[in-house]
Amino acid sequence: MNEIDPKSYLDPAEEKMEMAVEYLDEALSHIRAGKASPKLLDGIRVSYYGSMAPISNVANISVPDARTIAITPWEKAMFKEIEKAIINSELGITPENNGEVIRICIPPLTEERRKTLVKQSKAEAEQAKVSVRNARRDAIDGLKKAVKKGMPEDIEKDAETTAQKIHDKYLKRIDELFAAKEKEILTV
């Protein structure tokens, strides 16, 4: 792509915006909303034959009901490892172990905790918006420089308009993700 093609500025910007939204989606999935989800365990690693592995690599994880996560280790030796990893994680929940299954009971959220989680989610969404705005700004700065290198001004103006439209589309997606997470957190 040459410096006069507006796509060489718009495509990387859109890619960065897409990444910001994907990162937000991932970050929000780890914010506990009072509902049981196997995703809550995604960040937790256990020691398994000398390496650190996700719990899903050493056990079956199921969600028998909205408030319970059941973990069935494939090997007896993993019970202690998995329990220890959960206790030391940021989940803030003590697992129950009956020798067959490790259960994590997700307590209902207090009003205070809900407000904190909404704030945390909003902060993640704001962070994503900043990334999207930065990507738009970088694209527009690049386009303005391209005019000096010979890009026609009308093409640059159209590309700026396109950059704004892409920006708006991603901000809308961020707002939608946040709204869905907020609803999930506040739904009792």
C-alpha positions, 0 to 999 in steps of 0.5 A: 500500500502506498502513502496516498491510499487512505486505506493504509491509514484506515485499516490499521485504525479499524484493526486497533479499534476492533482489538480494543472492543475484543479486549473489553469483551474479554475483560468484562467476561471476568467481572463476576456478576453474581452468576456462575460461569466457567469463564470466572476460572479462566485466569486461574492456573494450577501446577500440573506436572511442572507447568502452569495450566488452566483449570479447564486443562485438568478438570471438567467444569460445569455449571449445574445451576445459576449459582454453582460451578462444579469442577471434577478433576481428572486426577485425585492429586489435582483436588488440592492444587485446584482448591489452593489456586481458587483460594489464592485467586481474586475470585474471593470465594472458598471452594467446597470439596467432597472428594468427588467434586469441587463446588464453588457457590457464587454468593448473591452480590450486595448492593455495594458490590454491584455498584463497585462492579458497575464502576469497574466495568465502566472504567474498562469501557472508558479505557476501550473508548480511549483506545478507539479515539487514539486509533482515530486520531492516529489515522487522521494525523497520518492522512493529514501528513499524506496530503503533504506527500501528495494525497488529494485533499478531497480524498483525505477529507473523505477518509477522515469522514470514514475514520469518524464513522468507523470510530462511531461504530466502535464506540456504539459497540463499546456502549452496547457491551457496557450496557449488557454487562451493567444489566447483568450485574444489576439484575438480581 
